[in-house]
Every structure is written in C-alpha cells, then in structure tokens.
Amino acid sequence: MQFELVKHPGGVFALADDIDLPRINRFKTGLTYTAEIKLSRHPIFHQKMFVFFKFCFSYWAAERLGLDCMDEKSQFDRFRKDLTILAGFYEQTMRLDGTIRTEAKSLSFASMEQEEFESCYSAMINAAIKHVFANTKDQSILNRLQAFF
C-alpha cells in the first residue's frame, strides 16, 4: 500500500491528502509497521499537480451519475492515469492476445526527470481543457482553470 506523506517537524510524517485517510485507518495505532520512504518531486510542484488533478476530477465526477457509490480513491487514480495518457505520457506494450495495452507513465521523481515532468504538467492542462472542460461556459470554472497556468 502506498501513501503520499509530508514530513513535519519532530520527524512526524502525515498524509499529504485526506483521500487516503480511510485506507490508513485500517492500520492499528501503537503497532510497528515497515515502510519504504522515497523522495518525491518538489513538494510544492507535486502538490500543485495533485490539486490540479483533484480540481479536474471534481468537475468531471460531478457530471457523472452513479459515481457516488464507487470507491473515490480508485476512481481518482484511474482518472489521473487516463488524463496522463490523454496528455501523451504513456507506454504501450503488446499483450498475449495481440492487443495493445496502454499504461500511464509514472509521475514519480524516480521515473520522470524534472524537465519531462514540467512538459507533462503543461500537456495535462491542455488535455484537461480538451477532454474534461471542453463544453464548460462557467466563467468561475474557467478562471480556476487559468490559475494553474
């Protein structure tokens, strides 16, 4: 199980996002767990990317009926992977049955150099405008979207 964490003074790690709260609450307080910690991208820029994903996801999910009963974490993860693919950052492999499998590239610090990440961020905005916000006329939504540039 993976979680995005932020280190606070005193050596305390806390969830970077409340969306993971139900999953982390499965762990019992007072027990010892083993974790592998990896440095992710600059926290501010990484956070900006995920705020953007959440903004897009909230707008997109509001337009879909029936998603309120589905696992939000799973839906969000699938949404951000699909948006990454639509932005052109993916890898394709051939399956045994001859079909092509398309997987989103990982945005992790270890998997993507900063320059590629910045290019990906720009492409994500363009993909969101085209595929998520294409029909919106709501000026407040458009203004919030512009704030990510």
C-alpha positions in Angstrom: 0.0 0.0 0.0 1.4 3.4 -0.9 0.6 6.8 0.6 1.8 10.3 -0.2 3.3 11.7 3.0 4.7 15.1 4.2 7.4 15.2 6.8 6.7 17.7 9.6 9.0 19.0 12.4 9.9 16.4 15.0 10.2 13.6 12.5 6.4 13.1 12.1 5.0 12.0 8.8 1.4 12.9 7.9 -0.8 12.1 5.0 -0.4 14.6 2.1 -4.1 14.1 1.2 -7.2 13.2 3.2 -8.4 11.0 0.4 -6.1 8.3 1.8 -7.5 8.6 5.4 -9.9 5.6 5.1 -7.0 3.4 3.9 -4.5 4.4 6.6 -7.2 4.0 9.3 -7.0 0.2 8.6 -3.7 0.2 10.5 -3.9 -0.3 14.2 -2.5 2.5 16.4 0.5 1.5 18.5 1.8 -1.3 16.3 5.0 -1.2 14.4 5.0 -1.1 10.6 7.8 -1.2 8.0 7.7 1.4 5.3 9.9 2.3 2.4 10.2 6.1 2.0 11.1 7.6 -1.4 11.6 11.3 -2.1 9.0 12.6 -4.5 9.2 15.6 -6.7 9.5 19.1 -5.1 6.5 19.0 -2.7 5.0 22.3 -3.8 5.1 21.4 -7.5 3.9 17.9 -6.8 1.1 19.3 -4.6 0.1 21.7 -7.4 -0.2 18.8 -9.8 -2.4 16.9 -7.5 -4.6 20.0 -6.7 -5.0 20.2 -10.5 -6.0 16.6 -10.7 -8.5 17.0 -7.9 -10.0 20.1 -9.5 -10.4 18.3 -12.8 -11.7 15.1 -11.1 -14.3 17.0 -9.1 -15.6 18.7 -12.2 -15.6 15.5 -14.2 -17.2 13.4 -11.5 -19.9 16.0 -10.9 -21.1 15.3 -14.5 -21.2 11.5 -14.0 -24.2 9.8 -12.4 -23.6 6.8 -10.2 -20.0 7.5 -9.1 -21.1 8.5 -5.6 -21.3 4.8 -4.7 -17.9 3.9 -6.1 -14.6 3.9 -4.3 -13.3 7.5 -4.7 -9.6 6.6 -4.4 -9.9 4.0 -7.2 -11.9 6.4 -9.4 -9.4 9.2 -8.8 -6.4 7.0 -9.6 -8.0 5.8 -12.8 -8.9 9.4 -13.7 -5.4 10.8 -13.2 -3.9 7.8 -15.2 -6.4 8.4 -18.1 -5.6 12.1 -18.1 -1.9 11.4 -18.2 -2.4 9.1 -21.2 -4.5 11.7 -22.9 -1.7 14.2 -22.3 0.6 11.8 -24.3 2.6 10.4 -21.4 2.2 6.7 -21.6 3.9 3.4 -22.6 2.4 0.8 -24.8 3.1 -2.9 -24.8 1.7 -5.9 -26.7 -0.5 -8.4 -24.8 -0.5 -12.1 -25.5 -3.7 -11.8 -27.4 -2.2 -9.2 -29.8 -3.9 -6.2 -28.4 -2.1 -3.1 -27.3 -2.0 -2.2 -23.6 -1.6 1.5 -22.8 -0.3 2.5 -19.3 0.2 6.0 -18.0 3.8 6.9 -17.2 4.6 7.3 -13.6 5.0 10.9 -12.4 7.3 9.8 -9.6 10.6 11.6 -9.1 12.5 8.3 -9.8 10.6 7.7 -13.1 10.5 11.1 -14.7 13.1 13.9 -14.9 12.0 17.4 -13.8 12.1 18.7 -17.4 9.8 15.9 -18.6 7.5 16.4 -15.6 7.1 20.1 -16.4 6.3 19.2 -20.0 3.8 16.7 -18.8 2.2 19.3 -16.5 1.7 21.6 -19.4 0.3 18.8 -21.6 -2.1 17.8 -18.7 -3.6 21.2 -18.7 -4.1 21.1 -22.5 -5.6 17.6 -22.2 -8.0 18.7 -19.4 -9.1 21.7 -21.4 -9.9 19.5 -24.4 -11.3 16.4 -22.7 -12.7 17.5 -19.3 -13.7 21.1 -19.7 -14.5 21.3 -23.4 -18.1 22.3 -23.0 -18.0 24.5 -19.9 -19.1 28.0 -20.1 -18.9 28.7 -16.4 -16.6 31.6 -16.0 -15.6 30.7 -12.4 -14.5 27.2 -13.5 -12.6 28.7 -16.4 -10.9 31.3 -14.1 -9.9 28.5 -11.7 -8.5 26.5 -14.6 -6.5 29.5 -15.8 -4.9 29.8 -12.3 -3.0 26.5 -13.0 -1.0 28.1 -15.9 
